[in-house]
Amino acid sequence: MNSSGDIRVTRAQIEDARILAETCKRAFDSDLEVGAPGPGGPPGYDSVEWNGSRIVNPYLQYYKILKGETIVGGFIAGDRGLGYQVCERIWVDPDHMREGIGQRTFEIVWEGYPQADLWTLGTPEWNVRTNPFYQKLGFVKIGTTHEYPHWSGNYYEKSITNGFPRAMSTIEALRPGLNQVVVEGLVETMQSPRTVFSRKTGEELKVVNAILRDGTGSIRLVLWNDQIRQVKEHSRIRLENGYVREYRDDIQLGVGEWGVIITLVSSEGT
Ligand SMILES: CC(C)(COP(=O)(O)OP(=O)(O)OC[C@H]1O[C@@H](n2cnc3c(N)ncnc32)[C@H](O)[C@@H]1OP(=O)(O)O)[C@@H](O)C(=O)NCCC(=O)NCCS
């Protein structure tokens, strides 16, 4: 049944955190029926504190989905650069799933971002509900992510305009001091991991230097600890939330705490 006509999407307030956490918990707990390898959900999904902190986070836009006056779900949007939006999370209470609400929510949100070139999002590869949902909405799988050791994520994007996204840099254009860098390239070489000790904490760290190349040039890419297993030599990757720093007369690219490493479809299986 499609009854999505009376759906509204408005900014969430801190007093909505409890009901949003409850609907979110119910929605993600139902993932067990659609392929989840075990119970649970994404970080903070059932926590009033986590949801409250996201509602007031100035770098996110947290929306509630209303059917009449009832909160039936949520949508968290984030920015990855100029005109580059990410759907960090969307959910619909299981009592209202399959009524067209998720689809209507995206349509309403898109209208609110006329400046967006591109929307992206990630979802677990095992999820037999979200993958068809995003495909129906026109998202195209561009690659996979390997943030979690036991399963991969599918990374989707929907281009709103044609052409090279404004948020994306060529390697030639990378300059020291840049943050929130989005860049794609071929991982030409990867050195063996080295062990170093943090100057600040004394902690033991693993580090790998790689060379990333596109049609305009190449740059040293520095990968730390868990980032190392997410990248394979000779694959094509996209980095989001990268940063560029000067180091010993050279410039190097790193992946920040909120960074994402995507293995692009064009290089899978190689
Ligand atoms: C993903 C989710 C938001 C979809 O919301 P929804 O309101 O139920 O989706 P809609 O009713 O708008 O569905 C639109 C289309 O998506 C596809 N779809 C939705 N649910 C599906 C399912 N269970 N199986 C296969 N396709 C499905 C269908 O093509 C559907 O169109 P149709 O009903 O005309 O066939 C909802 O299932 C959810 O909250 N899931 C749990 C949380 C989650 O995984 N969130 C996303 C990850 S961040």
The ligand as an SDF file (V2000), in Angstrom:
LIG
                    3D

 48 50  0  0  0  0  0  0  0  0999 V2000
   15.5290    0.7980    3.9340 C   0  0  0  0  0  0  0  0  0  0  0  0
   14.2520    1.4270    4.4510 C   0  0  0  0  0  0  0  0  0  0  0  0
   14.5670    2.8610    4.9390 C   0  0  0  0  0  0  0  0  0  0  0  0
   13.2290    1.4870    3.3200 C   0  0  0  0  0  0  0  0  0  0  0  0
   12.0960    2.2400    3.7520 O   0  0  0  0  0  0  0  0  0  0  0  0
   10.6190    1.9270    3.2480 P   0  0  0  0  0  0  0  0  0  0  0  0
    9.7710    3.0910    3.6010 O   0  0  0  0  0  0  0  0  0  0  0  0
   10.1720    0.6140    3.7790 O   0  0  0  0  0  0  0  0  0  0  0  0
   10.8300    1.8070    1.6720 O   0  0  0  0  0  0  0  0  0  0  0  0
    9.7470    2.1550    0.5280 P   0  0  0  0  0  0  0  0  0  0  0  0
    8.4120    1.6560    0.9360 O   0  0  0  0  0  0  0  0  0  0  0  0
    9.8510    3.6070    0.1680 O   0  0  0  0  0  0  0  0  0  0  0  0
   10.2950    1.2420   -0.6650 O   0  0  0  0  0  0  0  0  0  0  0  0
   10.6500    1.7490   -1.9250 C   0  0  0  0  0  0  0  0  0  0  0  0
   11.1720    0.5990   -2.7570 C   0  0  0  0  0  0  0  0  0  0  0  0
   12.3460    0.0280   -2.1880 O   0  0  0  0  0  0  0  0  0  0  0  0
   12.3720   -1.3940   -2.4290 C   0  0  0  0  0  0  0  0  0  0  0  0
   12.2160   -2.1180   -1.1550 N   0  0  0  0  0  0  0  0  0  0  0  0
   11.8580   -1.6430    0.0360 C   0  0  0  0  0  0  0  0  0  0  0  0
   11.8260   -2.6250    0.9580 N   0  0  0  0  0  0  0  0  0  0  0  0
   12.1900   -3.7580    0.3230 C   0  0  0  0  0  0  0  0  0  0  0  0
   12.3400   -5.1040    0.7240 C   0  0  0  0  0  0  0  0  0  0  0  0
   12.0920   -5.4820    1.9910 N   0  0  0  0  0  0  0  0  0  0  0  0
   12.7290   -6.0090   -0.1800 N   0  0  0  0  0  0  0  0  0  0  0  0
   12.9860   -5.6570   -1.4630 C   0  0  0  0  0  0  0  0  0  0  0  0
   12.8290   -4.3740   -1.9110 N   0  0  0  0  0  0  0  0  0  0  0  0
   12.4410   -3.4430   -1.0240 C   0  0  0  0  0  0  0  0  0  0  0  0
   11.1650   -1.6650   -3.3200 C   0  0  0  0  0  0  0  0  0  0  0  0
   11.5800   -1.5030   -4.6570 O   0  0  0  0  0  0  0  0  0  0  0  0
   10.2260   -0.5610   -2.8970 C   0  0  0  0  0  0  0  0  0  0  0  0
    9.2760   -0.2560   -3.8810 O   0  0  0  0  0  0  0  0  0  0  0  0
    7.9010   -1.1380   -3.9700 P   0  0  0  0  0  0  0  0  0  0  0  0
    7.3540   -1.2430   -2.5810 O   0  0  0  0  0  0  0  0  0  0  0  0
    7.0560   -0.3380   -4.9010 O   0  0  0  0  0  0  0  0  0  0  0  0
    8.3110   -2.4760   -4.5090 O   0  0  0  0  0  0  0  0  0  0  0  0
   13.6370    0.5830    5.6130 C   0  0  0  0  0  0  0  0  0  0  0  0
   13.5120   -0.7480    5.1630 O   0  0  0  0  0  0  0  0  0  0  0  0
   14.4710    0.5730    6.8830 C   0  0  0  0  0  0  0  0  0  0  0  0
   14.3130    1.4390    7.7410 O   0  0  0  0  0  0  0  0  0  0  0  0
   15.3240   -0.4710    7.0620 N   0  0  0  0  0  0  0  0  0  0  0  0
   16.0990   -0.6410    8.3010 C   0  0  0  0  0  0  0  0  0  0  0  0
   17.1500    0.4070    8.4770 C   0  0  0  0  0  0  0  0  0  0  0  0
   18.1400    0.4560    7.3300 C   0  0  0  0  0  0  0  0  0  0  0  0
   18.6590   -0.5440    6.8860 O   0  0  0  0  0  0  0  0  0  0  0  0
   18.4080    1.6860    6.8600 N   0  0  0  0  0  0  0  0  0  0  0  0
   19.3180    1.9220    5.7610 C   0  0  0  0  0  0  0  0  0  0  0  0
   20.7550    1.7770    6.1160 C   0  0  0  0  0  0  0  0  0  0  0  0
   21.4980    3.2420    6.7330 S   0  0  0  0  0  0  0  0  0  0  0  0
  1  2  1  0
  2  3  1  0
  2  4  1  0
  2 36  1  0
  4  5  1  0
  5  6  1  0
  6  7  2  0
  6  8  1  0
  6  9  1  0
  9 10  1  0
 10 11  2  0
 10 12  1  0
 10 13  1  0
 13 14  1  0
 14 15  1  0
 15 16  1  0
 15 30  1  0
 16 17  1  0
 17 18  1  0
 17 28  1  0
 18 19  1  0
 18 27  1  0
 19 20  2  0
 20 21  1  0
 21 22  1  0
 21 27  2  0
 22 23  1  0
 22 24  2  0
 24 25  1  0
 25 26  2  0
 26 27  1  0
 28 29  1  0
 28 30  1  0
 30 31  1  0
 31 32  1  0
 32 33  2  0
 32 34  1  0
 32 35  1  0
 36 37  1  0
 36 38  1  0
 38 39  2  0
 38 40  1  0
 40 41  1  0
 41 42  1  0
 42 43  1  0
 43 44  2  0
 43 45  1  0
 45 46  1  0
 46 47  1  0
 47 48  1  0
M  END
$$$$
